[in-house]
């Protein structure tokens, strides 16, 4: 039970968005949302099942051996996934159904528990599509377990929804995922808070080497509110201007962030206190990780 709980917590520690990492027995498996379903990295699955130091070569041998017998050729596709060097490479991927077939061709004691886990992951996603509130409930439970207040959790989840709306808008307007998303997000942040995301993390004492230290998970209530205002404003401006491509959406990002930035400055003048704070929630993260070990 503890193992399952740990895996679910690690899942929510990963970055937001439709490209995610899931965890099986302490090992990460990359996946990507493609054609309205999850596709999993076959190389990662092979590594999990075999503990092979060279999973790519192992998978190559499986393909050579089973190409005809199992008719594997039509059941995987190459999709770009992020590698350890933060670059994206074409990687053999399969959806849940076809991954079951591939697992069948790999002798492993972990095959059965892995298939049960894979079925659970796929089933939960189907549930969330039919009832989006389930995904929100899982995230809410995760943050509450860590010790965040109900008020903070409500704002954080609302911020996630605002962020998803913005990235969906960017996707429809020809913005390239990952690199350009990051640049535009940083432009919004600078306009809102007067500092870049990197400098904001420094102010909060976050370690840039730890990808799980999501800046938003360490924002105060006010920081979350202004961040939402900036991203929501960016979405509306992009729609109104019908911004297309990176350059036009960069302008919308600056303008949207500026709206929230002006509101922040007005509040700071009235309260004589800065909104950007060194306050963080590292004590909650550290405490939860220690309990899971």
C-alpha positions as MATLAB code, in Angstrom:
seq = 'XXXXXXXXXXXXXXXXXXXXXXXXXXXXXXXXXXXXXXXXXXXXXXXXXXXXXXXXXXXXXXXXXXXXXXXXXXXXXXXXXXXXXXXXXXXXXXXXXXXXXXXXXXXXXXXXXXXXXXXXXXXXXXXXXXXXXXXXXXXXXXXXXXXXXXXXXXXXXXXXXXXXXXXXXXXXXXXXXXXXXXXXXXXXXXXXXXXXXXXXXXXXXXXXXXXXXXXXXXXXXXXXXXXXXXXXXXXXXXXXXXXXXXXXXXXXXXXXXXXXXXXXXXXXXXXXXXXXXXXXXXXXXXXXXXXXX';
ca = [
       0.000    0.000    0.000;
       2.846    2.360    0.881;
       4.496    1.575   -2.476;
       1.334    2.505   -4.413;
       0.915    5.673   -2.372;
       4.544    6.634   -2.955;
       4.160    6.187   -6.702;
       1.046    8.372   -6.762;
       2.815   11.110   -4.790;
       5.814   10.998   -7.118;
       3.430   11.296  -10.064;
       2.058   14.590   -8.728;
       5.567   15.862   -8.014;
       6.230   15.896  -11.757;
       5.694   18.970  -13.937;
       2.267   20.111  -15.029;
       1.091   19.664  -18.570;
       0.183   16.819  -20.869;
       3.708   15.376  -21.093;
       4.245   13.557  -17.826;
       6.306   10.956  -16.057;
       4.783    8.113  -14.093;
       6.561    5.854  -11.640;
       6.570    2.067  -11.336;
       8.608    0.560   -8.485;
      10.733    3.703   -8.096;
      11.564    3.871  -11.808;
      10.344    6.643  -14.070;
       8.481    5.956  -17.287;
       8.006    8.779  -19.765;
       4.654    9.145  -21.464;
       3.010   11.621  -23.815;
      -0.604   12.469  -24.606;
      -1.070   11.693  -28.319;
      -4.239   11.126  -30.368;
      -6.384   11.432  -27.246;
      -4.580    8.683  -25.286;
      -1.357    8.033  -23.394;
       1.670    6.603  -25.208;
       4.495    5.183  -23.073;
       8.217    5.027  -23.811;
       8.980    1.421  -24.726;
      12.658    1.835  -23.793;
      11.675    2.926  -20.269;
       9.309   -0.023  -19.905;
      12.001   -2.449  -21.100;
      14.412   -1.019  -18.538;
      11.846   -1.450  -15.766;
      11.051   -5.054  -16.709;
      14.576   -6.278  -17.396;
      16.896   -4.018  -15.357;
      19.059   -4.091  -18.471;
      21.920   -1.542  -18.526;
      21.300   -1.224  -22.285;
      17.491   -1.200  -22.696;
      17.695    0.345  -26.170;
      19.734   -2.601  -27.463;
      17.475   -5.041  -25.641;
      14.419   -3.550  -27.336;
      16.216   -3.760  -30.675;
      16.716   -7.495  -30.181;
      13.050   -7.946  -29.198;
      11.985   -6.212  -32.391;
      14.311   -8.346  -34.509;
      13.179  -11.552  -32.814;
       9.444  -10.894  -32.733;
       8.969   -8.746  -35.823;
       7.124  -11.451  -37.728;
       5.885  -13.762  -34.983;
       4.116  -11.062  -32.978;
       3.492   -8.643  -35.820;
       4.905   -5.834  -33.736;
       5.646   -3.458  -36.602;
       2.289   -1.631  -36.649;
       1.857   -1.240  -32.905;
       4.357    1.463  -31.962;
       5.066    4.980  -33.167;
       7.971    7.357  -32.757;
       7.168   10.427  -30.658;
       9.489   13.081  -29.295;
      10.172   12.676  -25.572;
      12.492   14.641  -23.328;
      15.768   12.879  -22.507;
      18.150   13.275  -19.570;
      19.951   16.097  -21.420;
      16.625   18.035  -21.548;
      16.484   17.659  -25.345;
      13.643   15.907  -27.160;
      14.335   12.844  -29.278;
      12.182   10.539  -31.394;
      11.416    7.560  -29.154;
       9.516    4.314  -29.766;
       6.202    4.607  -27.912;
       3.077    2.472  -27.585;
      -0.392    3.058  -26.185;
      -1.761    1.034  -23.269;
      -3.301   -1.717  -25.373;
      -0.216   -2.311  -27.501;
       2.110   -2.019  -24.537;
       0.370   -5.103  -23.103;
       1.353   -7.018  -26.253;
       4.946   -5.845  -26.028;
       5.204   -6.790  -22.347;
       4.046  -10.297  -23.282;
       7.140  -10.684  -25.466;
       9.561   -9.807  -22.635;
      10.306  -12.527  -20.056;
      10.210  -10.856  -16.652;
       8.991  -11.564  -13.123;
       7.718   -7.996  -13.088;
       5.456   -8.519  -16.095;
       2.249   -9.296  -14.175;
       2.510   -6.516  -11.561;
       3.484   -4.137  -14.355;
       0.407   -5.052  -16.407;
      -1.795   -4.498  -13.359;
      -0.153   -1.110  -12.819;
      -0.520   -0.214  -16.507;
      -4.215   -1.113  -16.452;
      -4.703    1.034  -13.363;
      -2.933    4.027  -14.929;
      -4.987    3.733  -18.124;
      -8.263    3.230  -16.264;
      -7.677    6.270  -14.064;
      -7.105    8.396  -17.155;
     -10.376    7.182  -18.691;
     -12.151    8.075  -15.456;
     -10.597   11.532  -15.477;
     -11.678   12.163  -19.083;
     -15.256   11.217  -18.204;
     -15.124   13.136  -14.929;
     -12.352   15.805  -14.812;
     -13.095   16.459  -11.141;
     -11.385   13.143  -10.283;
      -7.998   14.432  -11.454;
      -8.531   17.586   -9.438;
      -9.506   15.546   -6.382;
      -6.316   13.485   -6.635;
      -4.182   16.609   -6.853;
      -6.087   18.178   -3.968;
      -5.485   15.102   -1.839;
      -1.782   15.181   -2.653;
      -1.332   18.812   -1.594;
      -3.356   18.324    1.579;
      -1.234   15.305    2.514;
       1.837   17.487    2.240;
       0.325   19.937    4.699;
      -0.815   22.871    2.576;
      -3.832   24.807    3.817;
      -7.214   24.363    2.141;
      -7.207   28.003    1.034;
      -3.791   27.638   -0.617;
      -4.777   24.365   -2.303;
      -7.909   25.946   -3.791;
      -5.815   28.735   -5.324;
      -3.149   26.337   -6.558;
      -5.688   24.123   -8.323;
      -7.392   27.122   -9.855;
      -3.973   28.255  -11.066;
      -3.405   24.863  -12.703;
      -6.682   25.214  -14.597;
      -5.763   28.745  -15.737;
      -2.350   27.507  -16.856;
      -3.830   24.624  -18.834;
      -6.212   26.985  -20.612;
      -3.272   29.189  -21.569;
      -1.101   26.340  -22.892;
      -4.039   24.970  -24.892;
      -4.446   28.418  -26.423;
      -0.727   28.557  -27.244;
      -0.914   25.136  -28.843;
      -3.773   26.230  -31.101;
      -1.890   29.413  -32.031;
       1.240   27.733  -33.336;
       3.513   28.079  -30.331;
       6.032   25.245  -30.127;
       5.838   23.275  -26.935;
       8.604   23.165  -24.313;
      11.186   25.754  -25.402;
       8.814   28.501  -26.557;
       6.354   27.778  -23.727;
       9.217   28.365  -21.299;
      10.229   31.663  -22.900;
       6.656   32.983  -22.928;
       6.068   31.885  -19.325;
       9.217   33.727  -18.270;
       8.043   36.887  -20.075;
       4.756   36.752  -18.176;
       6.569   36.202  -14.879;
       8.965   39.122  -15.411;
       6.057   41.419  -16.224;
       4.079   40.278  -13.176;
       6.755   40.115  -10.502;
       9.596   42.210  -11.906;
      11.940   39.221  -11.763;
      12.571   36.190  -13.970;
      11.493   32.706  -12.899;
      15.150   31.850  -12.231;
      15.608   34.866   -9.949;
      12.247   34.258   -8.282;
      13.437   30.743   -7.379;
      16.658   32.193   -5.964;
      14.693   34.592   -3.781;
      12.787   31.617   -2.383;
      15.943   29.582   -1.844;
      14.986   26.867   -4.332;
      17.672   24.706   -5.922;
      17.588   24.976   -9.750;
      19.023   21.436   -9.984;
      15.871   19.966   -8.437;
      13.203   19.805  -11.157;
      10.595   18.794   -8.584;
      10.914   22.182   -6.881;
       8.116   23.773   -8.894;
       8.095   27.523   -8.217;
       4.303   27.595   -8.072;
       4.310   25.022   -5.259;
       6.246   27.571   -3.192;
       4.281   30.708   -4.015;
       2.348   32.591   -1.367;
      -1.385   33.166   -1.750;
      -0.784   36.614   -3.262;
       1.853   35.346   -5.669;
      -0.548   32.650   -6.879;
      -3.335   35.207   -7.349;
      -1.199   37.615   -9.383;
       0.253   34.738  -11.394;
      -3.275   33.602  -12.293;
      -4.252   37.142  -13.269;
      -1.214   37.440  -15.544;
      -1.801   34.123  -17.302;
      -5.564   34.613  -17.612;
      -4.982   38.106  -19.041;
      -2.472   36.694  -21.520;
      -5.041   34.150  -22.703;
      -7.691   36.811  -23.249;
      -5.312   39.164  -25.087;
      -4.117   36.349  -27.360;
      -7.731   35.576  -28.222;
      -8.691   39.220  -28.794;
      -5.626   39.941  -30.951;
      -5.837   36.510  -32.625;
      -2.121   36.152  -31.906;
      -0.421   33.622  -34.181;
       3.039   32.151  -33.728;
       5.724   32.873  -31.183;
       6.362   36.588  -31.837;
       2.726   37.695  -31.587;
       2.123   35.539  -28.521;
       5.253   36.959  -26.889;
       3.691   40.412  -27.199;
       0.459   39.084  -25.654;
       2.475   37.497  -22.829;
       4.170   40.781  -21.984;
       0.887   42.682  -22.101;
      -0.959   40.090  -20.012;
       1.784   39.984  -17.436;
       1.890   43.785  -17.343;
      -1.766   43.941  -16.282;
      -1.021   41.777  -13.240;
       2.262   43.624  -12.675;
       0.486   46.980  -12.461;
      -2.019   45.534   -9.990;
       0.868   44.160   -7.906;
       2.587   47.564   -7.833;
      -0.619   49.285   -6.725;
      -1.046   46.811   -3.880;
       2.584   47.246   -2.832;
       2.106   51.026   -2.721;
      -0.941   50.673   -0.484;
       0.520   48.060    1.852;
       4.174   49.156    1.674;
       5.119   45.485    1.405;
       6.551   43.579   -1.541;
       4.501   40.748   -3.006;
       7.510   38.688   -4.114;
       8.460   36.786   -0.995;
      11.264   34.540    0.174;
       8.651   32.371    1.856;
       8.627   28.790    0.617;
       7.144   25.390    1.495;
      10.321   23.364    1.473;
       9.603   22.204    5.011;
       6.444   20.465    3.756;
       8.244   18.820    0.839;
      11.145   17.628    2.973;
       8.841   16.258    5.646;
       6.740   14.272    3.149;
       9.774   12.854    1.335;
      11.271   11.665    4.605;
       8.037    9.867    5.477;
       8.042    8.108    2.129;
      11.586    6.780    2.430;
];
